[in-house]
Amino acid sequence: MGASVAYHLARRGVTRTVLVEREPLLGAGSTGRNAGGVRHQFSTPENVQLSIESIRAIERFRDEVGGEADFHQDGYLFLLSAPESVETFRQSVAVQRRLGVDVAWLDAGEAASLAPGLRTDGVLAATFCPRDGIADPGGVTLGFAKAAQAAGVSIERETEVTGVRVAGGRVAGVETTRGSIATPMVVNAAGPHARGIARMVGLEVPVDPFRRHIFIAQRPPGAGPWDVPTSRIMVIDFDSTFYFHREGAGVLFGMGEPGERSTFDLTVQWDFLERVTPVAARRLPALADAPIARAWTGLYETTPDGNPIIGASRDLGGFFLITGFSGHGFQHSPAAGRALADVMTGRDPGLSLTPFALDRFAAPAVGERHVV
C-alpha cells in the first residue's frame, strides 16, 4: 500500500515523498508472505470496483508501471456447501455481473472438471471467474517502488517510525530511528501495525493482526502421476476456508483457524497442519500423503467488518490511512493507492470511499462477506 500510494502521488506531481520501511527489504512483511491471489469475487460493490481497477492495472503492469507482476489468470473457483453460502453468493454474483464481471454459476460436476483431482462431495454450487488469478506480490511492490523512486520519491529502508509530531491540530512531522522528517501529511500504511502507528497521534484504529499459515506440498517420492491441477487455478472451499493452487512443482494450501486470537507471533504451529490435512485430503486427495516442502505464516490485518480503512482522519489534519484489508490488501493495492493519492491531492477518487471511512465503526456497518 505504501509503495502504491507513493507511486500514484508521484504521477500527480507529488515527488517530495518519503517511503519509510522498517525492514531491510520492501515487502518483507505481510506482502511477501501472502498467497498472491487476485479476484473479482467480493460481496460489496466497492470491493468489486477496487478489484476491477486493480486487475486491469496488474494486467498492464509491465507497460504502465514497469517490473513483472507474473500474473497467471487461471481463475478462482469457490465451492459452496451450505445453503446460506449459496444464497450469499447468489446475491454477490448479481452485484459482480451488474458491474460487468464475467462470473459463472456452476454445479459440482462443472466445478470438478475445472480442477483435475478435485473432489466436490457435498458441494451444492460453485462460482468461477476466469480473469481472477495469481500474481507476484514482491514484483508488484518493487515495480511501484522503483517507478516512484525514479520520479524522485525517497525510500528509507531499515528505518522505524518512533513517533508522529502534531502541532495545531494537524501532522507536523515524523520521528524515526534515523532522524526527523518534517511533513504536513502522513500516510499510515503499516498493515498489521497500523493500530500502533495511529496511537502515536491519539487515534484508535480497529486493525488487529491474525496469523495465517501457508504450506507447500510436494509430490511424494516414487509416486506415480500426481492427481492435482496443472494450471494455477485457485480453489476455495468457502465454508471451511481451505484453499489451494499450484505453486511451481508443488501445491500451496492453507486454511483459516476457527477461534484464532490476535497475535504478532509468526511461528509455524505444526499441530495446525494436523487439523488442515483432513480437510485438504477431502477436497484434493493427492494432498493426503504429500510431504510438506515449506511452511510459513503471515498476518492478516483485520477490521471488524472485513473492509479496509481508506481516507483521511477527521480528527487530525494531514493524517491518512490505508490499512485493514483483511486478507485482500495486495490485490487491491493498485486501485486503493490511486484512490488515496487522489484524496490527498484534492481530486475525486471516482468511487465511494464511505464504506472505508474510519468513523464507520461508530455504528453497525455492512461488511465484506467473502473474507477467506
N, C-alpha and C positions, 0 to 999 in steps of 0.2 A: 504493500500500500504506500509506504514512504517513497519508494522508487517511482511508482506510477504518478503520485502527486507531483514529485519533483520534475519529472519529465513533462507533464502536462502544464505545469506552471511555466517551464522554460519555453514551451511552444507558444505561450501567451505573453512572452517577453519578460517574464519574471525570472531572472537568472541569478540574482543575488540571494541564492538559497543555499542552505547548508543541510545536507542529509547526515544525521548522526546515527552511527551504528555501534552498538556496544561490542559486537563480536569482531574477530579478525576479518571475516568474510561476510558479504551480504547474503541474505537468505539462509543463514546458518541456524535459524530458529525454526518456528513452525512451518515457514515457507518451504524449507528444504527437507522437511520430514513428512510432507503430505503425499497422498496417492496420485495427485495430478489430475483429478477428474474435472471435467468441464461439461456442464449440462444446461439445457434449456428448461428442464422439467422441475419447475418450482410451483408453489401454490399461489403466491401473491403476484398480481400484475407487475408491481415494481421490481421484484426479483427477476421475473421473466424478462422485463425490459433491460435490466442490467446484464442478463445473460445474452440477449440478442446482440447488444452492442459489443460486449466483451468477446463473444465468439467471432463476430466479424473482424474485430481487431486482431485476435490471435490468428485467424486465417490469413490475414495480410501482414503479419508481424514483421517478417523479414524485409518486405518492401517499404513499410511505413515507419518502422522503428529501428530495425536492424537487429541482428542476432537471430538465433534459432529458437523457435518455440517448440519444435519437434512435435507437432500436433497430428495425432492419429485419430481421424473421425470414423471410428468403427461403431459408434453408438452407445447409448445407455439403455439397458433393459431392466425395468423394475418389475419384480414378481410380487403379486398381491395375493395373500392367502386368507385374509379376514374380510368379511362383508363390509365392515366400516372403512377399511382401507380402499376397497373397490369404490365405494361411494365418494370418498375423499378425492381419489384420483380422477373419477369422472368429472367432478367439478373443476379440478386443476387442468385436465386436458381441455376442457371447454375454454378456460382462460388462455391457455397456451395457443390453441387454434385461433381464437379470436385475435390474438396478436400476431398471427401469421406463422406460427411454428408448426412444422410438419411432425406430428406425433401420431403414431399408430396405436390402435387398441387391439390387443391380441388375446387369443385363448392360450391355454397351456401348451398345446401341441405346436402352435406357431412360435411360441417363445422358445421351446426346446430346439426347434430347427435352426435358430439363430446362433446357438452356442453349443457346439458338439460337446458331449459329456455331461451336459446339464440335466439334472432330474427336476421335474416340475410336479412331483406328487403334492397334492393339496393346493396347488395354485389355482385360483379362481379366475384370474385375468392378469394381463401384463400390459405395460406400455413400453414403446420403443421410439426413440428419436435418432435417426441416422446421422445427424450433424453434431451430436454430442460426441465426446471422446476423451482422450488422454493427452495432456501437454506437459512440457517440462517447466516446473516452477522456477528452477535455477536459471534456465535460459531466458525466460520472460523477465525475471528480476534484473539480470545483468544487462539485458537489452535496454530496458528502461533506464537503468543507472548509467550505462555508457553513453547513451544518447543525451541524457541530461547533463552529464559531465562535459561532453563535447560542446554543449551550448553555454557552458560557464558555471554550472552548478558545482559546489564543493561537496565532496563526500569524505567524512571523517570517520574512519574505522577505529576499532579499539578505543572508543570514546563513549563513556557512560554519562548520561544526564543525571545530575545530582540535585538539581533544583530549578525552578522556574521563577524568575523575578516578576513581581507585579507592582505597578505604580499607577495611581489614579484610576483604578478600576479596569485596567487592561494590562496585557502582557507587555513586559519591558525587556526581557532577556532570558537567556538560558545559562545555567551553570553546569559545567561538565568537568570531568576529570582532567581535561586538557585546557581548561580556561573558560572564560565567559564569552558569550555571543550576544551582542545587543540586537534585538529584533522586536518589531511590533506584532509579529504573528508567530504562533507555534502550532504545529500540527501533531496531535497525539496519534501516532500510527504504531503504537507499541504492542499491538496484538494482545497476548495474554497478560502483559504487564501494564495495560492501559489504565487499570484502576490505580496502580501505584503512581503513575505519572500525573493523573488527574488530582490525586490527593495533595500533590505538591502545590496546587493552587486552590485547595479547599473545595474541590468538586468531588462528588461521589458518582462514579461511573459503574453501573452494574455489569461488569465484564469479569467472568471467572474462568480460570483455566481447568480443563478436564483432560486427563491423559487418555490417549487412544493408541492402540497397538497396531502395528503392521508387521505381517510375516511374509517371507518369501519362501515358497515351497519349490523343491526341485524334483525332477523325475527320479524315481527310485533306481538305484544302480542295478543293472542287469535286467531291468523290466522290459517288457515288450512295448508296443505303441502306447503312448500316454494319452488317454482319452480326455483331452482338455481343448478348449477353443484355440484355433491358430491365429485368430485376429485378436485385437486388444479391446474387444467389446467389454464394457463394464456391466457386470450383472449385480444387481442389488436385491436381496431378499428383504423386502421392506419391513415386514413385521418382526423379523429377528435382527435386522440391521446388518446381517452378514453380507459382505460384498467381495468380489474378486475380479481381477483382469490379468491377462498375460503381461509379464514383465520380462523381456528378453526370453531366455530359455525356460524361465520359471513361471510361477503363478503368484501374484501378490494378492493377499487377502487380509481381511480384518473384520471387526465387529464391535459395536458399542457394548459397554458393560452396564447392565441394569444396576441401579443403585450406586453408581460410581460417585465418588466425592471429589470436590475440587482439590487440586494439588499442582505443584510445580515439579513434582518428582518425575523424572524421565526414566527411571529404572524399569527394565522389561520384567514383567511379572509372568514367569513361565507357567505358573499354575493357571493363569487365564487361558493359555493355549489349550489346556485340557477341557475348558468349557466351550471353546470355539470349535474344536475338532469335530464333535458330533454334529454340529450344525453344518460345518463345511462338508463333511462326508455325506450328509443327506442331500445336499444340493449339487455337489461336484464330487462324486465318489472317488475320483482319482486322487483326491487330497487325503484320503483316509490313511494311507501308509506312506505318504510322501515325506521325505526328510526336510527339515527346515534349514535352509541355507543361511538366512539372515533374519534378524528381527530388530525392530526399533520402536520407539514411541515418539509421539508428538503431542502438542497441546491444542485442543480446540479452545478458542477464545469465545466464550458463550455468553449470550444475553438471555434474560428471562423469556423472551418471546421468539428467540431464534433469528431475529432480524439484526442487521448491523446498526451502528450509530455513525451517521454521516452528517456533517454540518458544523455550524458554529455554536458555541456555547452562548446562551442568552445571558448568563450571569457574569461572564468575563470577556471583555472585548479582546479580540485577536487570538482567542483560543479555539482551535478547530479539532474535530475528532473524525477519525476514520478507522473504526475498530469494531470488534464484537461480531464478526461474520459467521460465527457458529459452525465452522467447518467448510464454508464455501467462499472464503476470502480470496484465495489465489485466483480462482476462476472469474471473480467479479472485479479484480483489480484494474483492468483497463477502463471500464466504464465508471467505476466508483472514483478512481483517481481523477478522471476527466471531469466528473460532476463536481467534486470538491474544488478542483482548480478553478472551475467556472464560478462557484460561490465566492471563493476568495478574491477573485478579480472582478466581482460585481456583474457577472454575466448570468443569464438564465440557463440553468443546467439542463433544461429540456425535459425533465421528468420530475415527478413529485418526490421530494425528499421528506415529506411529512411523516411517513411511516418509519423513518430512520432518525427522527429527531430525538435528542437526549431527553427532553421533557415528556416524552410519551409515556414513560413508566409511572407517571403520577396517577394514571387511570388504566384500567384493563384495556389491552390492545390486541387486535387480531394479528397473530404472528405467522411465521413461516412453518408450514406443516410437513415439509419434506426435508427435515434435517435428519441426516443419517449418521 
